[in-house]
Amino acid sequence: MTLRLRSGARRGVAAVVAALAIGLALPPGTAVAADSAPAGAAPAAPAPSAVAPAGLDAKALQAALDKLTAAGAPAALAEVRVGDQRWSGASGVRDVRTKQSARPGDRYRVASVTKSMVATVVMQLADEGRLKLDDPVSKHLPGVLPYKEPITLRQLLNHTSGIPDYLDDLYPTGSLEEHQKNRFRYFAPQSVIRNAVKKPLADPASPDLPYSNTNYALLGLVVEKVTGKSLGTELTRRVFRPAGMRDTSYPTVNPFLSGPHVHGYIKPESGPLFDATDYTPSVWGAAAAVVSTSTDLNRFFRALSDGTLLSPAGLAEMRKQDGKYPYYTQGLMPGGDLCPAKPGELLWGNRGNGFGYRSMTFSSPDGRRQVSFGWTVSVPGVSGPPAVEKAWQEFLLAALGATCGRG
């Protein structure tokens, strides 16, 4: 997720659910108006939409996206889709130094949305009978976890394992200095797991079990152990190619982004924005290393919903909620919908909080209505800057509202 992940990550997930829940009180199609931009905010650079079908209000969607950059994000990229209707938009600049306009198809680091893709591979292996979600981790990775309590693959998937987050050791204060120190270091998953599990498990009775990137570092090793191939190979052949994700990759060592992309920026407590685009992605690994686009995120969740990637039984299992923590299932985040096809029906997706990048993606259960977007500023923590937080929540509600009654 982000530079600093303790119980705050749970609050960050809950904030998304709360934003969606607030939207339930709005009439379908309502666009939420943001306050005026803060004093001194730079105007967003114009970037034309790639697609503007008659069924979606391109002007209103672009205006809502522009409020993200007016609030302080250097760039914001989005795709809103209903059936065959699609709107893609961009606001702001790829790089604050060159001022080159962002484009809708630009790539960005999607951070923890990676978890949904890794979880899909695990669910596929379960569909194939090569593992079971209730297998203990020790069955596939003997000797890796020192705990007496049996921890299952399902508990890794839905963050109910209680295993500490390895990022707490690497970024104990979430400072820019810690980011600089670790920026170009290589972190083997075995190493970060070994350091994390030196600490005790969280109390399993706690209502606030830690959201832990260590869970997915472990799942990445499980995938490699079961398949005999690298996680990157499995993601490419099992997820990226079948879903048609042409601009998506899983980097492991190369710190630089290839192809057209937006730069990501960390906003420190004082001083100018820090360009955090380049860093060795091994620090995220199976938890958050994927680079993608808004269009490819929609392609992924559509393929997840329509049977391309999982059987109906596998998808139902992936969406099954745990009573301990209903806000995160087996790699997915559920949220309330503005216009569910059936009463009580949820949206499904995920959010990503990384170094300089934030992302959000939600789809209706059948994948017909979709919103995916990303923006390029983060702070040392889960939430912020406040004006940007407000703007992304309002864009999400406006975009979801725009899909109601369409198609």
Residue pairs with C-beta under 8 A, 6 or more apart in sequence:
1 9
1 12
1 111
1 112
1 211
1 213
1 288
1 352
1 353
1 354
1 382
2 9
2 12
2 111
2 174
2 353
2 354
2 355
2 378
2 380
2 381
2 382
3 167
3 171
3 174
3 175
3 178
3 179
3 266
3 355
3 378
3 380
3 381
4 167
4 168
4 171
4 173
4 174
4 380
4 381
4 382
5 165
5 167
5 168
5 210
5 211
5 212
5 213
5 382
6 165
6 168
6 210
7 208
7 210
8 381
8 382
8 383
9 165
9 210
9 211
9 382
10 208
10 209
10 210
10 211
10 325
10 327
11 382
11 383
12 351
12 353
12 382
12 383
13 211
13 327
13 328
13 333
13 351
14 327
15 383
15 389
15 393
16 333
16 335
16 351
16 360
17 327
17 333
17 334
17 335
17 336
19 393
19 396
19 397
20 335
20 336
20 337
20 347
20 362
20 396
20 397
20 400
21 335
21 336
22 393
22 397
23 32
23 336
23 338
23 396
23 397
23 400
23 401
24 336
24 337
24 338
26 32
26 338
26 397
26 401
28 338
28 339
28 401
28 404
28 405
29 401
29 402
29 404
29 405
30 338
30 397
30 398
30 401
31 57
31 60
31 64
31 398
31 401
31 402
32 64
32 394
32 397
32 398
32 401
33 394
34 64
34 67
34 71
34 390
34 391
34 394
35 390
37 67
37 70
37 71
37 387
38 71
38 72
38 387
41 70
41 71
41 72
41 387
42 69
43 70
44 66
44 69
44 70
44 91
44 92
45 69
45 91
45 92
45 93
45 99
45 101
45 102
46 101
47 89
47 90
47 91
47 92
47 101
47 102
47 103
47 104
49 58
49 61
49 62
49 87
49 88
49 89
49 90
49 104
50 88
50 89
50 103
50 104
50 105
51 86
51 87
51 88
52 58
52 87
53 85
53 86
53 87
55 82
55 85
55 406
55 407
56 80
56 82
56 85
56 86
56 87
56 402
56 403
56 406
57 402
58 87
58 89
60 398
60 402
61 78
61 80
61 87
61 89
61 398
61 399
61 402
62 89
62 91
64 394
64 395
64 398
64 399
65 76
65 78
65 89
65 90
65 91
65 373
65 395
66 76
66 91
67 391
67 394
67 395
68 76
68 91
68 92
68 375
68 388
68 391
68 392
68 395
69 75
69 76
69 91
69 92
69 375
70 391
71 385
71 387
71 388
71 390
71 391
72 267
72 377
72 385
72 387
72 388
73 92
73 375
73 376
73 377
73 388
73 391
74 92
74 93
74 96
74 262
74 263
74 265
74 273
74 376
74 377
75 90
75 91
75 92
75 93
75 94
75 102
75 106
75 262
75 263
75 375
75 376
76 90
76 91
76 92
76 102
76 373
76 374
76 375
76 376
76 395
77 89
77 90
77 91
77 102
77 103
77 104
77 106
77 108
77 262
77 293
77 294
77 373
77 374
77 375
78 88
78 89
78 90
78 104
78 294
78 371
78 372
78 373
78 374
78 395
78 399
79 86
79 87
79 88
79 89
79 104
79 294
79 295
79 297
79 298
79 370
79 371
79 372
79 373
80 86
80 87
80 370
80 371
80 399
80 402
80 403
81 87
81 298
81 302
81 369
81 370
81 371
81 403
82 368
82 369
82 370
82 403
82 406
82 407
83 368
83 406
83 407
84 407
85 406
85 407
87 402
88 104
88 105
88 294
88 295
89 104
90 101
90 102
90 103
90 104
90 106
91 102
92 101
92 102
92 376
93 99
93 100
93 101
93 102
94 100
94 101
94 102
94 103
94 106
94 260
94 261
94 262
94 263
95 262
95 263
95 275
96 263
96 265
96 273
96 275
97 275
102 262
103 260
104 294
104 295
105 247
105 260
105 293
105 295
106 260
106 261
106 262
106 293
107 247
107 257
107 259
107 260
107 261
107 262
107 291
107 292
107 293
108 261
108 262
108 264
108 291
108 292
108 293
108 357
108 359
108 374
108 376
109 257
109 264
109 281
109 288
109 289
109 290
109 291
109 352
109 354
109 355
109 356
109 357
109 359
110 288
110 290
110 291
110 292
110 297
110 352
110 354
110 357
110 359
110 374
111 284
111 288
111 352
111 353
111 354
111 357
111 358
111 359
112 287
112 288
112 350
112 351
112 352
112 353
112 354
113 290
113 292
113 297
113 349
113 350
113 351
113 352
113 359
113 361
114 216
114 250
114 284
114 286
114 287
114 288
114 289
114 290
114 352
115 216
115 286
115 287
115 288
115 331
115 350
116 300
116 301
116 304
116 331
116 332
116 349
116 350
117 235
117 239
117 290
117 300
118 216
118 219
118 220
118 223
118 231
118 235
118 286
118 287
118 331
119 157
119 219
119 318
119 330
119 331
119 332
120 238
120 239
120 304
120 309
120 310
120 318
120 331
121 223
121 231
121 234
121 235
121 238
121 239
122 131
122 133
122 153
122 157
122 219
122 222
122 223
122 330
122 331
123 310
123 314
123 315
123 317
123 318
123 330
123 331
124 238
124 309
124 310
124 314
125 131
125 223
125 226
125 227
126 132
126 133
126 314
126 317
127 310
127 311
127 313
127 314
130 226
130 227
131 140
131 153
131 222
131 226
132 153
133 152
133 153
133 154
133 157
133 317
133 330
134 152
134 153
134 154
135 152
135 153
136 150
136 151
136 152
137 144
137 145
137 151
137 152
137 153
137 156
137 218
137 222
138 144
138 145
138 150
140 153
140 222
140 225
140 226
141 218
141 221
141 222
141 225
144 190
144 193
144 197
144 218
144 221
145 151
145 163
145 197
145 218
146 197
147 197
147 201
149 162
149 201
149 204
151 161
151 162
151 163
153 219
153 222
154 160
154 330
155 161
155 162
155 215
156 163
156 215
156 216
156 218
156 219
157 215
157 219
157 329
157 330
157 331
158 322
158 325
158 328
158 329
158 330
158 331
159 209
159 210
159 211
159 212
159 215
159 325
159 328
160 204
160 209
160 322
160 324
160 325
161 201
161 209
161 212
161 215
162 201
162 202
162 203
162 204
162 206
162 209
162 210
163 196
163 197
163 201
163 202
163 210
163 212
163 214
163 215
163 218
164 196
164 197
164 199
164 200
164 201
164 202
164 210
164 212
164 214
165 196
165 210
165 211
165 212
165 213
165 214
166 192
166 193
166 195
166 196
166 212
166 213
166 214
166 217
167 213
168 196
169 195
169 196
170 178
170 182
170 187
170 192
170 283
171 178
171 179
171 182
172 178
173 380
174 380
174 381
175 380
176 266
176 268
176 274
176 380
179 266
179 276
179 279
179 355
182 279
182 283
183 255
183 276
183 278
183 279
183 280
184 255
184 279
184 280
185 280
185 283
186 253
186 280
186 282
187 280
187 282
187 283
187 285
188 282
189 217
189 218
189 220
189 221
189 282
189 285
189 286
190 221
192 214
192 217
192 285
193 214
193 217
193 218
193 221
196 212
196 214
197 214
202 209
202 210
207 324
209 324
209 325
211 328
213 284
213 287
213 288
215 287
216 285
216 286
216 287
216 288
217 285
217 286
217 287
219 286
220 231
220 285
220 286
220 287
221 286
223 231
223 234
223 286
224 230
224 231
224 234
227 234
231 250
231 285
231 286
232 250
232 252
235 250
235 290
236 250
238 309
239 245
239 300
239 309
240 248
240 249
240 250
242 303
242 308
242 309
243 296
243 299
243 300
243 302
243 303
243 304
243 308
243 309
244 299
244 303
245 292
245 296
245 299
245 300
246 296
247 259
247 292
247 293
247 295
247 296
248 290
248 291
248 292
248 293
248 296
248 300
249 258
249 290
249 291
249 292
250 289
250 290
250 291
251 281
251 289
251 291
252 281
252 282
252 285
252 289
253 280
253 281
253 282
254 281
255 278
255 279
255 280
255 281
256 278
257 277
257 278
257 291
261 277
261 291
262 374
262 376
263 275
263 277
263 356
263 376
264 275
264 276
264 277
264 354
264 355
264 356
264 357
264 376
264 377
264 378
265 273
265 274
265 275
265 276
265 356
265 376
265 377
265 378
266 273
266 274
266 276
266 355
266 356
266 377
266 378
266 379
266 380
267 273
267 274
267 377
267 378
267 379
267 384
267 385
268 274
268 379
268 380
269 380
273 377
274 356
275 356
276 355
276 356
276 378
277 356
279 355
281 289
282 289
284 354
288 352
288 354
292 300
294 361
294 372
294 373
294 374
295 372
297 359
297 361
297 372
298 361
298 363
298 370
298 372
301 348
301 349
301 361
301 363
301 367
301 370
301 372
302 308
302 363
302 367
302 370
303 309
303 367
304 310
304 315
304 318
304 367
305 315
305 348
305 363
305 364
305 365
305 366
305 367
306 366
306 367
307 315
310 318
317 330
318 329
318 330
318 331
318 332
319 329
319 330
319 332
319 334
319 348
320 329
320 330
321 329
321 334
322 329
326 334
327 333
327 334
331 350
332 348
332 349
332 350
333 348
333 349
333 350
333 351
334 346
334 347
334 348
335 346
335 347
335 348
335 349
335 362
336 346
336 347
337 345
337 346
337 347
337 364
337 400
338 397
338 400
338 401
338 404
339 403
339 404
339 405
340 346
340 364
341 364
341 365
341 366
345 364
345 365
346 365
347 362
347 363
347 364
347 365
347 400
348 362
348 363
348 365
349 360
349 361
349 362
349 363
349 372
350 361
351 358
351 359
351 360
351 361
352 358
352 359
352 360
352 374
353 378
353 382
354 378
355 378
356 376
356 377
356 378
357 374
357 375
357 376
357 378
358 374
358 375
358 376
358 377
358 378
358 392
359 372
359 373
359 374
359 375
360 371
360 372
360 373
360 374
360 392
360 396
361 370
361 371
361 372
361 373
362 370
362 371
362 372
362 396
362 400
363 369
363 370
363 371
364 370
364 403
368 407
369 400
369 403
369 404
369 406
369 407
370 403
371 396
371 399
371 400
371 403
373 392
373 395
373 396
373 399
375 388
375 392
377 385
377 388
378 384
379 385
383 389
